[in-house]
Amino acid sequence: MRLGLVISFLAIHGIMSAIRADDSFLKVSMDSHVSYIVPENYASNHKAEFADSLPEDVKITGFWTPSANSVVVAERTFRELIHRGATDLSVIYPDLAKNPTDFPPDSARDMQGELVLIGKNYNAYTRQFVGMVIDGHKVIFCNYTDFQKIDPSTDYIFIQKVFGQVGGFHFLQCRYDFASRSCQNVAIIGSWQEVK
């Protein structure tokens, strides 16, 4: 009888530990920088925050927890896209190739300059990765910010949460799509360029 109680206790303790572990953000080291994977359980419980943080209106139909390997691939792909975009904006904004007159040359140069500065300041960003299902596609939402007043290992950081805070901050976001192995829907909030 005692053995049964001990086994039951150990089984319950193991389940509770797994639940607690699933709620904590998984720490991933990449390029001597720490990043965090937001677990499915946390994302599901904060669905409204994630929906609000996307730069466009889309329907999130589910969440999943990305592996460390998958976020490393998403991170590398996003970083390469930023570097390529500094010389060819159409790789980030494909509509530019179709409608180049919608983006004046001065604006294009400013955006390319911003992408160069993002590349130079890339290690200033804290990175969070969230597995989402959008329009039937599994994507990794890459959420980067240099905002330091919220702990990125326990709390999702999104612009509406920090908007009223004092001082400038930067966000860099995209969705890594597994089917196309590409980053899409890039959003840049805040500028590294000096105000003239």
C-alpha positions in Angstrom: 0.0 0.0 0.0 2.8 2.4 0.9 4.6 1.6 -2.3 1.5 2.4 -4.3 1.2 5.8 -2.5 4.9 6.5 -3.2 4.5 5.6 -6.9 1.3 7.7 -7.1 3.0 10.6 -5.5 6.0 10.3 -7.8 3.7 10.1 -10.9 1.7 13.2 -9.8 4.9 15.1 -9.0 6.3 14.2 -12.4 3.1 15.5 -14.1 3.1 18.7 -12.1 6.8 19.2 -12.9 6.1 18.8 -16.6 3.2 21.3 -16.4 5.5 23.9 -14.7 8.3 23.2 -17.2 5.9 23.7 -20.1 4.9 27.1 -18.8 8.5 28.4 -18.6 10.1 29.9 -21.7 12.9 27.7 -23.1 16.2 29.5 -23.2 18.2 29.0 -26.5 21.7 30.3 -27.0 22.6 31.4 -30.6 25.5 33.5 -31.8 26.5 34.3 -28.1 23.0 35.7 -27.6 20.2 34.4 -25.5 16.8 33.9 -27.1 13.5 32.4 -25.7 10.9 30.0 -27.1 7.4 30.8 -25.9 5.7 27.5 -25.0 2.3 26.5 -26.5 0.5 26.6 -23.2 1.6 30.2 -22.4 0.7 31.3 -25.9 -2.7 29.7 -25.8 -3.4 31.5 -22.5 -2.3 34.8 -23.9 -3.9 34.5 -27.4 -5.3 38.1 -27.4 -1.8 39.5 -26.8 -0.3 37.6 -29.7 -3.2 38.6 -32.0 -2.7 42.3 -31.0 1.1 42.1 -31.6 0.8 41.0 -35.2 1.2 43.9 -37.6 -1.8 42.8 -39.7 -5.2 41.4 -39.0 -5.0 37.6 -39.3 -6.7 34.7 -37.6 -4.6 32.6 -35.3 -6.1 29.1 -35.2 -3.5 27.5 -32.9 -0.2 27.4 -31.2 2.7 25.0 -30.9 6.1 24.9 -29.2 9.0 25.2 -31.8 12.1 23.2 -31.3 15.5 24.8 -30.6 16.7 23.7 -34.0 13.7 25.3 -35.8 14.2 28.7 -34.2 17.9 28.6 -35.1 16.9 28.1 -38.7 14.2 30.9 -38.5 16.7 33.2 -36.8 19.4 32.6 -39.5 16.9 33.1 -42.3 15.6 36.3 -40.8 19.1 37.7 -40.2 20.2 36.9 -43.8 17.0 38.6 -45.1 17.8 41.8 -43.2 21.3 41.9 -44.7 20.0 41.2 -48.2 17.3 43.8 -47.8 19.9 46.5 -47.1 20.9 46.3 -50.8 17.6 45.1 -52.3 14.4 46.1 -50.6 12.2 43.9 -52.8 13.4 40.8 -50.9 11.7 42.1 -47.8 8.9 44.0 -49.5 8.0 42.0 -52.7 5.3 44.5 -53.7 8.1 47.0 -54.4 9.1 45.1 -57.5 5.5 45.2 -58.8 4.8 48.9 -57.9 8.2 50.7 -57.5 6.5 54.1 -57.8 4.7 53.5 -54.5 8.0 53.8 -52.6 9.8 57.1 -53.4 13.6 56.9 -53.8 14.3 58.9 -50.7 12.1 56.5 -48.7 13.8 53.5 -50.2 17.3 54.9 -49.2 16.0 55.7 -45.7 14.7 52.1 -45.4 17.9 50.6 -46.7 19.9 52.8 -44.2 17.6 51.5 -41.4 18.3 47.9 -42.4 22.0 48.5 -42.3 21.7 50.0 -38.8 19.5 47.0 -37.8 22.3 44.7 -38.9 24.8 46.7 -36.9 22.6 46.7 -33.8 21.3 43.2 -34.2 22.8 41.9 -31.0 20.9 44.5 -29.0 17.7 42.7 -29.7 16.2 40.2 -27.2 14.5 37.5 -29.2 11.3 35.6 -28.6 9.9 32.8 -30.9 6.3 31.7 -30.9 4.8 28.8 -32.8 1.5 29.8 -34.4 -0.9 28.3 -36.9 -2.1 31.1 -39.3 -4.3 30.4 -42.3 -3.5 26.7 -41.9 0.3 27.2 -42.0 2.7 26.5 -39.1 4.8 29.5 -38.7 7.3 30.8 -36.2 6.6 34.4 -35.2 9.9 36.1 -34.5 9.6 38.9 -32.0 12.7 41.0 -31.3 13.0 44.0 -29.1 15.6 46.0 -27.2 13.1 46.9 -24.5 14.7 46.0 -21.1 12.0 46.6 -18.5 10.2 43.3 -19.0 11.8 39.9 -18.4 11.8 38.2 -21.8 12.3 34.8 -20.1 8.9 34.9 -18.4 6.7 37.4 -20.2 5.9 38.0 -23.9 6.9 41.6 -24.9 4.7 43.3 -27.4 4.4 47.0 -28.4 1.0 47.6 -26.7 2.5 46.5 -23.4 5.4 48.9 -23.6 4.0 51.8 -25.7 3.6 54.2 -22.8 7.0 53.6 -21.4 9.6 56.4 -21.3 12.4 56.2 -23.8 12.8 54.8 -27.3 12.6 51.2 -28.1 12.8 49.0 -31.2 10.8 46.0 -32.5 11.7 43.8 -35.4 9.2 41.1 -36.3 8.5 38.5 -39.0 6.8 35.2 -39.6 9.0 32.3 -40.6 7.0 30.0 -42.9 8.1 26.3 -43.0 6.5 25.6 -46.3 8.4 28.3 -48.2 11.4 28.3 -45.8 11.2 32.1 -45.9 10.5 35.1 -43.6 7.4 37.1 -44.5 5.4 40.0 -43.1 8.5 41.9 -41.8 7.6 44.8 -39.4 10.1 47.4 -38.2 9.0 49.6 -35.3 11.3 52.3 -34.0 14.4 53.7 -35.8 18.1 53.4 -35.2 18.7 56.5 -37.3 19.5 59.7 -35.5 16.7 62.3 -35.6 17.8 65.4 -37.5 
